[in-house]
Amino acid sequence: MDFEMHYTEEQEKFRAEVSAWLDVNMPPEAVRPVDEGRKPPGLSDAAMSLRRRLGAKGWLCPLWPKEYGGGDLPVEQAVIIGEELDGRHAFLPYDLGVILIAPAIMVWGTDDQKRRFLPPILSGEILTWQVFTEPEAGTDLASLKLRADKEGDHYVLNGQKTFIGSDYRADWLYTLAVTDQNRPRHSNIGAFIVPANSPGVTISPMELIAGQNKNNIYYDNVRVSRDQLIGGEFDGWKVANSTLELEHGGASRMVEGHFVDLLLAYCRRATRNGQPLSKDPAVRDALVEIWMGAQVERLFNWRNYWMRTSKIPWSWEGCQTALFRKQSEPRVAHRVLDILGPYALTTDPKLQALRGEIENQQRMSIMSHPGGTPEAQKIVMARRIGIAKTRQKASAIV
Amino acid sequence: MDLSLTESQQMLKDTIRRLMERECTATRLKEIEASDTGFPADIWESLAKIGLVGLSIPEEFGGGGGSYEDLGVLYYELGRACAPTPHFSSGVLCAQILVEAGSPAQKAELLPRIASGDLILALALTEQDFGWEADQVALTATKQGDSYVLQGTKVFVPDAQVAHKLIVAARTPGGVSLFLVDAGSPGLSVRNVTGFIGGRLNEITLDSVKVPASAVVGVVGGAAPVLDLVLARSAPVLAAYMVGGSEMAFEITRDYAGTRVAFGAPIGTFQRVQDHIIEIVNAMDAARWTTNEALWKIDNNKPDWRIGASLAKAMASEAFTTATHHSHEVLAGLGSVKDHPIHHYTTMSRTLYWYLGEPKLHRQKLADLLEL
């Protein structure tokens, strides 16, 4: 076994090239904010600019073929680009086109659709949101109700979606809708690429207590032409499922847990009653517990990364990693509240801990639902373990 | 990054898996449990015959010269079978103490015989003031002419009943020293400790046991760093056994949940039952990857290998106990029947939970190592 990444001289040369390019092309404002719900001025423009420049260079989607707007690069170089961006805490606008929607189009789209949709998505020209969730269809996504009624060579969409996107405006809405009111669940859904500026689309921001902003989207007699349908008229469920693995913990990367390192450093430094916080025996034990959890999460991510790059098929690894993270974040927040008391809860410039990182972690820890609740992850895990009524293999990773 | 086993490690794994499936069956485990000493001579001989008893002993002393990752492969498989052998006492702890601190004569005389399985050693360290530091040793060794006289009691020592020789930690002027003591020495008696225990644990009483000065292993008064090093490096090996045991507890539980029907359906289709099995899988995988990384860190001399070792032992102790606990939740009454193999794993998990340090101790070590 080898738990380290090794790079050849040639790959290190490529790293230097990426680094030099980022020195010139990455706007200094395009760094990850403490709280994505409160972006500092200038961040949005800077993030969009970084995205477009990476896209034009072929580095936004380095693994994809050049003809579709990718970089045609080997996986090692893609990793290096990712590491250099992470090392600078680079922040890119919310977009699910690259991660989830392009792979679905690659598998299910016609040649014409691939030519029309992939280059703008993969070169960073346009932003795409995944538009699945409805007020009464979250974990039970297949119960969605948004209607797509056929009229000649068009569909007419009516209904509401919720918890969608971010405060960056999307160009395209990758929408699941019911294409036949009489067919049984799972075989009554179509997947559409809907231009966000279509007449009848209303996007209205929600107010959330943590994380980046989300939107309600209302469809009022929105006309979508037939050639915007990805896959067959009733294939929407399969199309969506082909990429759900990527959302459910599947987008594995070698990300280190920065938060725990910051927390430990803070507790070594901060004093209470004349001694470092970290010398309190109860605090020590709580910090070690948090640190241990972070190591497990890191190793799960490394394992997933290794399996993916070695083309070893997954079983429960993706949802297990998502479940672990979703369960550990509230525990961490609870322990941090023990350790820091009111200092954990404030963004007051004078009193806050770690420039608000701690307060943000408290709020983010209640957000265990994006990409599927912990309970939904367990349902998928049970299928992969092979004990549930439904037996299910992991979907192919594109 | 490559987290796969090497080709030769995979072959080693397959070989041990086949051997254990053939010889360490559920029926055999029950016989071993009911026997006087709990020593499976047949399995021991089979392991020795293919060179596995001395797997980590250097080749120049008749061993396999294997790495810690190789030992991990062996221990995953021994753990899957819940094999109760004195391998850890003899082939890992005592062998490594001799490799680190033994005189050339001691190495040449003892290591080849340990590797061949003919000689079994056990480490007599823990006493009434229980712990894994040399500081906690009170048993005395008093110099008398060219000899030492050992006086005191060791408790919760595995494998003392079957060992031919013991390495006894004793207090000498200037610190703690290690002594090779023949199991049959006059004044030495071994008693079995009964209870909810996997394998065998013993109490050893040394009443004026006389050993020659040549029985000292290493420097007089210098045992503390040797014990510290060998115990820390061996902890992830033991962790590998516990991961293997957790893996078997998982497979037993999964297979039962898939076939046992209640309320008209296999119980594995009930989400309450699934939750137990998911807990097992998560605990097992957390222990598996922390253990793998710890073994790799030792083999590659990473400066933070002790962090990895304590993390692995803490995680594996929790995992094996958690896995068997949830297994019993699913197996219910069946799991309490002595004919069912799970109880071997359960008792072993509880025994190994504290062996070489319970999670509380390793969390304290981690706090120190992380400079908290």
Boltz contact constraints between the chains, C-beta under 6 A:
constraints:
  - contact:
      token1: [A, 1]
      token2: [B, 3]
      max_distance: 6.0
  - contact:
      token1: [A, 1]
      token2: [B, 292]
      max_distance: 6.0
  - contact:
      token1: [A, 1]
      token2: [B, 296]
      max_distance: 6.0
  - contact:
      token1: [A, 2]
      token2: [B, 1]
      max_distance: 6.0
  - contact:
      token1: [A, 2]
      token2: [B, 2]
      max_distance: 6.0
  - contact:
      token1: [A, 3]
      token2: [B, 293]
      max_distance: 6.0
  - contact:
      token1: [A, 3]
      token2: [B, 296]
      max_distance: 6.0
  - contact:
      token1: [A, 5]
      token2: [B, 1]
      max_distance: 6.0
  - contact:
      token1: [A, 278]
      token2: [B, 372]
      max_distance: 6.0
  - contact:
      token1: [A, 284]
      token2: [B, 367]
      max_distance: 6.0
  - contact:
      token1: [A, 284]
      token2: [B, 372]
      max_distance: 6.0
  - contact:
      token1: [A, 287]
      token2: [B, 372]
      max_distance: 6.0
  - contact:
      token1: [A, 288]
      token2: [B, 363]
      max_distance: 6.0
  - contact:
      token1: [A, 288]
      token2: [B, 366]
      max_distance: 6.0
  - contact:
      token1: [A, 288]
      token2: [B, 367]
      max_distance: 6.0
  - contact:
      token1: [A, 295]
      token2: [B, 311]
      max_distance: 6.0
  - contact:
      token1: [A, 296]
      token2: [B, 286]
      max_distance: 6.0
  - contact:
      token1: [A, 299]
      token2: [B, 289]
      max_distance: 6.0
  - contact:
      token1: [A, 303]
      token2: [B, 289]
      max_distance: 6.0
  - contact:
      token1: [A, 306]
      token2: [B, 1]
      max_distance: 6.0
  - contact:
      token1: [A, 306]
      token2: [B, 3]
      max_distance: 6.0
  - contact:
      token1: [A, 378]
      token2: [B, 278]
      max_distance: 6.0
  - contact:
      token1: [A, 381]
      token2: [B, 278]
      max_distance: 6.0
  - contact:
      token1: [A, 382]
      token2: [B, 274]
      max_distance: 6.0
  - contact:
      token1: [A, 387]
      token2: [B, 257]
      max_distance: 6.0
  - contact:
      token1: [A, 387]
      token2: [B, 258]
      max_distance: 6.0
  - contact:
      token1: [A, 387]
      token2: [B, 268]
      max_distance: 6.0
  - contact:
      token1: [A, 389]
      token2: [B, 269]
      max_distance: 6.0
